[in-house]
Amino acid sequence: MNTEQGKKNWVFCDGDLPPKTGGPMDAHESLMILNLNDADAEIKVTVLFEDKDPVENITLKVAAKRVRCFRLDGPIGDIDYQIPFGQYALSLRSDVPIFAVFGRLDTRQANLAYYTVQGHSY
C-alpha cells in the first residue's frame, strides 16, 4: 500500500515580490512546504520570468514529517538565489510527494494584507 502523501510537482504562477516599505513589518512572500512522508524531500525549484531566462535547479530540503517556511525576500536554496522584486512564477519538483502553499504579506496599502495563493499540483 502506498502511504506517501502529497504531490511531487507544484506550480505557483502569481509571484510578485513586493519591495521593502520600511514599516514595522516587511512585505514579503513565503513558500511553505509540508513533508508528511517518512523520507526527507529534496525539491528542485525553477524561477520563471516574463522578460528573462529562468533560474533552474535551486535545491530546497525539507526533513521527513516536518514543515518548513522559506521566505522569498532573502536568499534561498543551495545557491542562495535572491529572487528580484517584481513578477515571477515558481515550479517545484520534489523527489517525494509534498504539500506546498505560497503566501504574500503586502504592506504597500494602508491596511496590511496577507494572501494565500493556491498552487497547481500534478
C-alpha positions as CSV (number, residue, x, y, z in Angstrom):
1,M,0.0,0.0,0.0
2,N,1.3,3.5,-0.9
3,T,1.3,5.6,2.2
4,E,3.0,8.7,0.6
5,Q,1.0,11.9,0.9
6,G,1.1,14.9,-1.4
7,K,2.2,15.6,-4.9
8,K,5.7,15.7,-6.5
9,N,5.1,18.7,-8.8
10,W,3.7,22.1,-7.9
11,V,3.3,25.4,-9.8
12,F,2.7,28.9,-8.4
13,C,2.0,31.4,-11.2
14,D,1.4,34.6,-9.2
15,G,4.7,35.5,-7.7
16,D,5.1,39.3,-7.3
17,L,7.7,40.1,-4.7
18,P,6.8,43.4,-3.2
19,P,9.5,46.0,-2.5
20,K,10.6,46.7,1.1
21,T,8.5,49.5,2.6
22,G,10.5,50.3,5.7
23,G,7.5,49.7,8.0
24,P,7.3,47.7,11.2
25,M,6.5,44.5,9.1
26,D,8.5,43.9,5.9
27,A,6.5,43.0,2.8
28,H,7.5,39.5,1.7
29,E,6.4,36.3,0.1
30,S,6.8,32.8,1.6
31,L,6.8,29.3,0.3
32,M,5.6,26.8,2.9
33,I,6.4,23.1,2.3
34,L,4.9,20.2,4.3
35,N,6.5,16.8,4.1
36,L,4.3,14.1,5.8
37,N,6.4,11.2,4.5
38,D,9.0,9.0,6.2
39,A,11.7,10.2,3.8
40,D,13.3,13.6,3.5
41,A,12.3,15.7,0.5
42,E,14.7,17.3,-2.0
43,I,12.9,19.9,-4.0
44,K,14.2,21.4,-7.3
45,V,12.9,25.0,-7.8
46,T,12.7,26.8,-11.1
47,V,12.0,30.6,-11.0
48,L,10.4,31.8,-14.3
49,F,10.2,35.4,-15.5
50,E,8.4,37.3,-18.3
51,D,11.5,39.0,-19.7
52,K,14.5,36.8,-18.9
53,D,15.7,33.2,-18.8
54,P,14.6,31.0,-15.9
55,V,16.8,30.2,-13.0
56,E,16.7,26.4,-12.6
57,N,17.6,23.7,-10.1
58,I,17.6,25.7,-6.9
59,T,17.6,22.9,-4.2
60,L,15.4,23.2,-1.1
61,K,15.3,20.4,1.5
62,V,12.5,19.5,4.0
63,A,13.1,16.8,6.5
64,A,10.6,13.9,6.9
65,K,7.4,14.7,8.8
66,R,8.3,18.4,9.0
67,V,7.1,21.7,7.7
68,R,9.5,24.4,6.5
69,C,8.9,28.1,5.6
70,F,11.1,29.7,3.0
71,R,10.9,33.5,3.0
72,L,11.4,34.6,-0.6
73,D,12.7,38.1,0.1
74,G,16.1,36.7,1.1
75,P,18.5,34.2,-0.5
76,I,17.0,30.7,-0.9
77,G,18.3,27.2,-1.6
78,D,21.7,25.7,-2.0
79,I,22.9,28.6,-4.3
80,D,21.5,31.4,-2.1
81,Y,19.5,32.8,-5.0
82,Q,17.8,36.1,-4.5
83,I,14.5,36.5,-6.3
84,P,14.3,40.0,-7.7
85,F,11.4,42.3,-6.8
86,G,8.6,42.1,-9.3
87,Q,6.7,39.4,-11.1
88,Y,7.8,35.7,-11.4
89,A,6.4,32.2,-11.2
90,L,7.7,29.1,-9.3
91,S,7.8,25.4,-10.5
92,L,8.7,22.8,-7.8
93,R,9.7,19.2,-8.5
94,S,10.2,17.0,-5.4
95,D,11.7,13.5,-5.2
96,V,8.9,12.6,-2.7
97,P,5.3,13.9,-2.6
98,I,4.9,17.1,-0.6
99,F,2.3,19.8,0.1
100,A,3.1,23.4,-0.9
101,V,1.4,26.8,-0.2
102,F,2.5,30.2,-1.3
103,G,1.7,33.4,0.7
104,R,2.3,37.1,0.4
105,L,2.3,39.9,3.0
106,D,1.7,43.2,1.2
107,T,2.3,46.3,3.3
108,R,2.1,48.8,0.4
109,Q,-1.5,49.6,1.3
110,A,-2.7,51.4,4.5
111,N,-4.1,48.1,5.7
112,L,-1.9,45.0,5.8
113,A,-3.0,42.2,3.5
114,Y,-1.9,38.6,3.6
115,Y,-2.8,36.4,0.6
116,T,-2.5,32.7,0.2
117,V,-2.1,31.6,-3.4
118,Q,-3.4,28.2,-4.4
119,G,-0.8,26.3,-6.3
120,H,-1.5,23.7,-9.0
121,S,-0.2,20.2,-8.4
122,Y,0.1,17.3,-10.8
